[in-house]
């Protein structure tokens, strides 16, 4: 199923997405619904990571905007 989730995320057509989800069956869809919240955790963690990297680079290069 892990590869199916990646395929779902990379599918750009609604029909293709439906086809992928239907291929999982009832148990696969149930498991997906149970663990989808982890995608929000990843998104939050990545936003913190990239904003921290950007803040460090700005501070390091002394590009802090002054009013």
Buried (B, 14 or more C-beta within 10 A) or exposed (E): BEEBBEBBEEBEEEEEBEEBBEEBEEEBEEEBEEEEEEEEEEEEEEEEEEEEEEEEEEEEEEEEEEE
